[in-house]
Structures are given as structure tokens and as C-alpha cells.
């Protein structure tokens, strides 16, 4: 398609993750962009929360499915599916954090990584 810029693999991954989150009505999704920061653990965190254990599980499952379908990537590591208060999905350069709202407020990752560039995700609401 003329005039359309080819997306980088990282951009495709981030778009797949954020689209999957908004598909399942994730709340306050955002990207913490660490590119350009020395000593960063990865390129980006993608963070959101759900209103219940069921919603957090649904968001996480949909993220994994959509990323595999759209990028072919298989996750490196996952944690938290047992109690679904805080699910972590690791794609090495991009790490996804899906919280229940109370846990997100308690851990406040956005504040811990305040030097990162924050990119708010448009949820079309």
C-alpha cells in the first residue's frame, strides 16, 4: 500500500497488546516507554487493570492469543494466573502487567518508573 509506513516488530507487538486490552475493556491502559533510559530492564511495560478476577484473566488470555496470532511470538514467561490479582506476561523486550484495580494502586508501578515516558492508550470511550 503506497504511503503506508512499515511498522517495526516492537510497534506491532505493542499495538497487538493494547488492542487486545481494549477489546476486553481494560481500564486505564498505558505504556511506560523505557527506550533511551540507561539500565532499563526492557523496552516497555504495558499496564492496565480490570474490575474483577474474571476480567483480569480474560484480558491476559486475550493478550496472549492476539499476540501469537498477530506476531507469531510466544511468551517468554508468565506469572500470576493462579490468583489473577497481578498477571505478568513477559515478551522479553515488552512486559505486560494486568492488575486488579486495588493491586495496581498498591504497587503503583507508574510511580516506581517515573522516569519512563508515559504513553496513554486511546480506549475509544
N, C-alpha and C positions, 0 to 999 in steps of 0.2 A: 504494500500500500504506500504510494508516494507521500512523502511529507511526514510519515509516522516514524518517530524515533524508536529504535530498538531498545527494549528495556534490558538492563543488566540483571543477572541471576538474583542478586540481593533484592533488587526492586520488585522482581516477580514474586519472590518469597514473601516480602513484606506486604505486598498487595494481596496475595493469597490468604495470608494470616488475617489481615484486617477485614477483608471481605467476609471471611468465614465467621469472624467475631460478630460483625454487624448483621449477618444473616440470622444469627441466633440471639439478636437483641442484647448483646453485651453492653454494659454500661461504662461510660467514660473511657473508651479505648484510646490509648496514646502510644507513641513510640518515643523511647529515650534513645537518641542517636549519639553513639559514643565515637563515631569516626572522627579522627583528628585529636582525640584525647590520649595522652600517653598512659600506658599501663592499663588500658581498658580491657576488661575480661572478654568482650565480644564487640561486634559492630553495633548491636542494638538490642534493647529489651522492648517487647511489645507487652503492654499491660492493660488489663481490663478487669471488671468484676461482674458477677451475676448476683441475682437476688436470692438464690437458693442452691442447695447442693445439686439438685437436678439440672438447673440451668448451667452451673459451672461444668458439670460433666458433659452436657450437651455441647457447650461451646468448645471444650477441649477435644471431644471426639470429632466434631466437625472441622476444627482446625487441622488435626492430623489427617483426616480424609481428604480435605481440599488441597492441602499442601502436596500430598502424594499424587493426587490426580493432576494438579496444575504444574508441578515442578518435577515430579518423579523422586523427590527427596524422601528419604526415610529418616525418622528422628534418631538423633544420637542417644538421647537419654530422656526419661520421663520420671516424674515423681508426683506423689500426692493424689493419685487416682483412688486410693483406698478410702480417704475421708473427704476428699473434694473441698477442703477449705482453702487450699492453695495448690493449684496444679502448675507444675513447671514442665515445659516442653522445650527441649534443647535441640536446636539445629546447628550447633557449633558457633556460627557467626551471629545467629539471631536466637535469642532465648525468650520464650513466651511465658508470661506469668498470668494465670487466671485465678482470681480470688473470689471468695465470698466477701461481700462488702465490709463486714466487720474486720476481717483479717487484713484486707487492703488498707484500711485506716490504721490498724495497729502497726503493721510493718512499714508503711509509708515509704515505699521504695523510691518514689519520685523525689522525696526529700533527701534520702541517702545518696542519690546520684544527681544532686542538684546542679553539678557542672555539665551535665549532658544537655544537648539541645532537645527540647520537648516539641514533638510534632503531634498536634491533636488530630484525631481521625474523624473525618466527617461521617456522621451516622445517618444523615438524610432524614432527621426527625424534625 
